[in-house]
């Protein structure tokens, strides 16, 4: 297992989201892990204005667990990233899946209402048997 770089270190927020930011450690045998943040920000791809959202990351580990500080840095790196909420939910899902290949993964991105309308997008997956 490689050494965790972000935990206990003063690492600046990455300027762009990258799966390489996500770090992991061996699962102790836990069934389900859930992270929630209400401080997610990104940019509207049309207007460039900031969008605010809540992000839920829920997964059942296969062999690895996400290290929380690396996840915080990863999510913070979206501050200057343009994208629709639906696109961002898929990208977060796909990056976490690449990083830890969990048995189950659910990502929910719930936007703060704009013009009286809120938006919630989610992407879920299970690990295929051939990925065991």
C-alpha positions as a Markdown table, in Angstrom:
| # | Residue | x | y | z |
|---|---|---|---|---|
| 1 | Unk | 0.0 | 0.0 | 0.0 |
| 2 | Unk | 1.5 | 3.4 | -1.0 |
| 3 | Unk | 1.9 | 6.1 | 1.6 |
| 4 | Unk | -1.0 | 8.6 | 1.9 |
| 5 | Unk | 0.3 | 12.0 | 0.7 |
| 6 | Unk | -2.6 | 14.3 | 1.7 |
| 7 | Unk | -3.3 | 13.1 | 5.2 |
| 8 | Unk | -1.4 | 15.3 | 7.8 |
| 9 | Unk | 0.1 | 17.5 | 5.0 |
| 10 | Unk | -0.5 | 21.0 | 3.9 |
| 11 | Unk | -1.4 | 20.4 | 0.3 |
| 12 | Unk | -3.0 | 23.1 | -1.8 |
| 13 | Unk | -6.3 | 22.5 | -3.5 |
| 14 | Unk | -5.6 | 21.1 | -7.0 |
| 15 | Unk | -6.6 | 23.5 | -9.8 |
| 16 | Unk | -8.5 | 20.8 | -11.7 |
| 17 | Unk | -10.3 | 17.6 | -10.7 |
| 18 | Unk | -8.2 | 14.5 | -11.2 |
| 19 | Unk | -8.6 | 10.9 | -10.1 |
| 20 | Unk | -4.9 | 11.0 | -9.1 |
| 21 | Unk | -6.0 | 13.3 | -6.2 |
| 22 | Unk | -8.0 | 10.4 | -4.6 |
| 23 | Unk | -6.1 | 8.3 | -2.2 |
| 24 | Unk | -7.1 | 5.0 | -0.6 |
| 25 | Unk | -6.2 | 2.6 | 2.2 |
| 26 | Unk | -7.0 | -1.1 | 2.8 |
| 27 | Unk | -10.6 | -1.6 | 3.9 |
| 28 | Unk | -10.9 | -2.9 | 7.5 |
| 29 | Unk | -14.0 | -4.9 | 6.4 |
| 30 | Unk | -16.6 | -2.1 | 6.9 |
| 31 | Unk | -19.9 | -2.6 | 5.0 |
| 32 | Unk | -20.8 | 0.9 | 4.0 |
| 33 | Unk | -19.1 | 4.3 | 4.0 |
| 34 | Unk | -20.9 | 7.7 | 3.4 |
| 35 | Unk | -19.5 | 11.1 | 2.9 |
| 36 | Unk | -21.7 | 14.3 | 2.7 |
| 37 | Unk | -20.6 | 17.8 | 2.0 |
| 38 | Unk | -22.8 | 20.9 | 1.6 |
| 39 | Unk | -19.9 | 23.0 | 0.4 |
| 40 | Unk | -19.5 | 21.8 | -3.2 |
| 41 | Unk | -19.1 | 24.6 | -5.8 |
| 42 | Unk | -18.6 | 24.5 | -9.5 |
| 43 | Unk | -19.3 | 26.9 | -12.4 |
| 44 | Unk | -22.3 | 27.0 | -14.7 |
| 45 | Unk | -21.1 | 26.0 | -18.1 |
| 46 | Unk | -23.2 | 28.7 | -19.8 |
| 47 | Unk | -23.0 | 31.8 | -17.5 |
| 48 | Unk | -19.8 | 31.0 | -15.6 |
| 49 | Unk | -21.7 | 31.9 | -12.4 |
| 50 | Unk | -21.0 | 29.7 | -9.3 |
| 51 | Unk | -23.3 | 26.8 | -8.6 |
| 52 | Unk | -23.6 | 25.4 | -5.1 |
| 53 | Unk | -24.6 | 21.9 | -4.2 |
| 54 | Unk | -24.6 | 19.1 | -1.7 |
| 55 | Unk | -22.7 | 16.0 | -2.6 |
| 56 | Unk | -23.3 | 12.5 | -1.1 |
| 57 | Unk | -20.8 | 9.7 | -1.7 |
| 58 | Unk | -22.0 | 6.3 | -0.5 |
| 59 | Unk | -20.1 | 3.1 | -1.2 |
| 60 | Unk | -19.5 | -0.5 | -0.1 |
| 61 | Unk | -15.8 | -1.1 | -0.2 |
| 62 | Unk | -14.3 | -4.0 | -2.2 |
| 63 | Unk | -10.7 | -3.8 | -1.0 |
| 64 | Unk | -10.1 | -0.1 | -0.6 |
| 65 | Unk | -11.6 | 2.8 | 1.3 |
| 66 | Unk | -11.3 | 6.5 | 0.2 |
| 67 | Unk | -9.1 | 8.6 | 2.4 |
| 68 | Unk | -11.3 | 11.6 | 3.4 |
| 69 | Unk | -8.8 | 14.5 | 3.1 |
| 70 | Unk | -8.0 | 13.4 | -0.5 |
| 71 | Unk | -11.8 | 13.4 | -1.2 |
| 72 | Unk | -12.1 | 16.9 | 0.2 |
| 73 | Unk | -9.3 | 18.2 | -2.0 |
| 74 | Unk | -10.8 | 16.4 | -5.0 |
| 75 | Unk | -14.2 | 17.9 | -4.5 |
| 76 | Unk | -12.8 | 21.4 | -3.8 |
| 77 | Unk | -11.0 | 21.3 | -7.1 |
| 78 | Unk | -14.3 | 21.7 | -8.9 |
| 79 | Unk | -14.5 | 25.3 | -7.8 |
| 80 | Unk | -13.3 | 26.6 | -11.2 |
| 81 | Unk | -14.7 | 23.7 | -13.2 |
| 82 | Unk | -17.6 | 24.3 | -15.6 |
| 83 | Unk | -20.2 | 21.6 | -15.9 |
| 84 | Unk | -23.9 | 20.8 | -15.6 |
| 85 | Unk | -24.8 | 19.0 | -12.3 |
| 86 | Unk | -25.6 | 15.8 | -14.3 |
| 87 | Unk | -22.2 | 15.8 | -15.9 |
| 88 | Unk | -20.5 | 16.4 | -12.6 |
| 89 | Unk | -22.3 | 13.6 | -10.8 |
| 90 | Unk | -21.1 | 11.2 | -13.6 |
| 91 | Unk | -17.6 | 12.5 | -13.5 |
| 92 | Unk | -17.3 | 12.2 | -9.7 |
| 93 | Unk | -18.8 | 8.7 | -9.8 |
| 94 | Unk | -16.4 | 7.5 | -12.6 |
| 95 | Unk | -13.3 | 8.9 | -10.8 |
| 96 | Unk | -14.1 | 7.3 | -7.5 |
| 97 | Unk | -14.9 | 4.0 | -9.2 |
| 98 | Unk | -11.5 | 4.2 | -10.9 |
| 99 | Unk | -9.8 | 5.0 | -7.6 |
| 100 | Unk | -11.2 | 2.2 | -5.4 |
| 101 | Unk | -13.5 | -0.1 | -7.5 |
| 102 | Unk | -16.1 | -0.5 | -4.8 |
| 103 | Unk | -18.7 | -3.2 | -4.7 |
| 104 | Unk | -21.4 | -0.5 | -4.8 |
| 105 | Unk | -21.2 | 3.2 | -5.4 |
| 106 | Unk | -23.8 | 5.9 | -5.3 |
| 107 | Unk | -23.1 | 9.6 | -6.0 |
| 108 | Unk | -25.8 | 12.2 | -5.5 |
| 109 | Unk | -25.4 | 15.9 | -6.4 |
| 110 | Unk | -28.2 | 18.1 | -5.1 |
| 111 | Unk | -28.1 | 21.8 | -6.3 |
| 112 | Unk | -29.1 | 24.8 | -4.3 |
| 113 | Unk | -32.3 | 26.1 | -5.9 |
| 114 | Unk | -32.0 | 28.7 | -8.6 |
| 115 | Unk | -35.1 | 30.5 | -9.8 |
| 116 | Unk | -37.2 | 28.4 | -7.4 |
| 117 | Unk | -36.0 | 25.1 | -9.0 |
| 118 | Unk | -33.6 | 22.7 | -7.5 |
| 119 | Unk | -32.0 | 19.8 | -9.3 |
| 120 | Unk | -30.8 | 16.5 | -8.0 |
| 121 | Unk | -28.7 | 14.1 | -10.1 |
| 122 | Unk | -27.3 | 10.7 | -9.1 |
| 123 | Unk | -25.3 | 7.9 | -10.6 |
| 124 | Unk | -25.1 | 4.4 | -9.0 |
| 125 | Unk | -23.2 | 1.3 | -10.0 |
| 126 | Unk | -22.2 | -2.2 | -8.7 |
| 127 | Unk | -19.0 | -4.0 | -9.4 |
| 128 | Unk | -19.3 | -6.6 | -12.2 |
| 129 | Unk | -18.3 | -10.2 | -11.3 |
| 130 | Unk | -15.4 | -10.0 | -13.8 |
| 131 | Unk | -13.9 | -7.1 | -11.8 |
| 132 | Unk | -13.4 | -9.3 | -8.7 |
